[in-house]
Amino acid sequence: MTELVVEELEFMTKSKFSKIVESVVLEKNMSYIDAVIYVCELNNIEIEDSRKYISIVVKQKIEMEAMQLNFLERNGTLPIDWPFL
């Protein structure tokens, strides 16, 4: 099992966060939206601050879930600015 809580001396990175989220989705059978919230709560990360840790792949999976749940229009995107896009 992937370590779900990152030690205080370790820094959370986009890669670590994404691996933890993917692990939670598979192991706990959660949606990506719920997994991001769960990982944030375990690691004392404000949900608003999680956007800097969400990889493009996880973002796309969240968008797909949001469209399926009618939270987004079918061709809408999450309101997260990606400086490198």
C-alpha positions in Angstrom: 0.0 0.0 0.0 1.3 3.4 -0.9 2.0 5.7 2.1 -1.1 7.9 2.4 0.4 10.5 4.7 3.6 12.3 3.8 5.9 12.9 6.8 6.3 16.6 7.9 9.9 16.6 6.8 9.1 15.4 3.3 7.6 17.8 0.8 4.5 16.9 -1.1 5.1 16.9 -4.9 2.8 16.6 -7.8 4.1 13.1 -8.5 3.6 11.9 -4.9 0.2 13.5 -4.6 -1.0 11.9 -7.9 0.4 8.4 -6.9 -1.4 8.7 -3.5 -4.7 9.7 -5.2 -4.4 6.9 -7.7 -3.7 4.4 -4.9 -6.7 5.6 -2.9 -9.0 5.3 -5.9 -7.9 1.7 -6.5 -7.7 0.5 -2.9 -10.7 2.3 -1.3 -12.8 2.2 -4.5 -13.4 6.0 -4.3 -14.0 8.5 -7.1 -11.1 10.8 -8.0 -13.0 13.8 -6.6 -13.4 12.0 -3.2 -9.9 10.7 -3.3 -8.4 14.2 -3.7 -10.5 15.4 -0.7 -9.5 12.3 1.4 -5.8 12.8 0.6 -6.0 16.5 1.4 -7.6 15.8 4.8 -5.0 13.1 5.7 -2.1 15.4 4.9 -3.6 18.7 6.3 -3.7 20.3 2.9 -6.4 22.9 2.2 -8.5 21.7 -0.7 -8.0 25.0 -2.4 -4.2 24.5 -2.3 -4.5 21.0 -3.8 -4.6 22.4 -7.4 -0.8 22.8 -7.4 -0.5 19.1 -6.7 -3.0 17.7 -9.2 -1.4 16.3 -12.3 -2.8 16.7 -15.7 -3.9 13.0 -15.8 -5.7 13.3 -12.5 -7.3 16.6 -13.6 -8.6 14.9 -16.7 -10.1 12.1 -14.7 -11.8 14.5 -12.4 -13.2 16.4 -15.3 -14.6 13.1 -16.8 -16.2 12.3 -13.4 -17.6 15.8 -13.1 -19.2 15.5 -16.6 -20.7 12.2 -15.8 -22.2 13.7 -12.6 -23.4 16.7 -14.6 -21.2 19.1 -12.5 -19.6 20.3 -15.8 -21.0 20.7 -19.3 -19.8 18.0 -21.6 -17.2 20.3 -23.2 -16.5 22.3 -20.1 -13.2 22.3 -18.2 -12.3 22.7 -14.5 -11.6 26.3 -13.5 -8.0 25.5 -12.7 -5.3 27.6 -14.4 -2.4 25.6 -15.6 0.6 27.9 -16.1 2.3 25.3 -18.3 -0.6 24.7 -20.7 
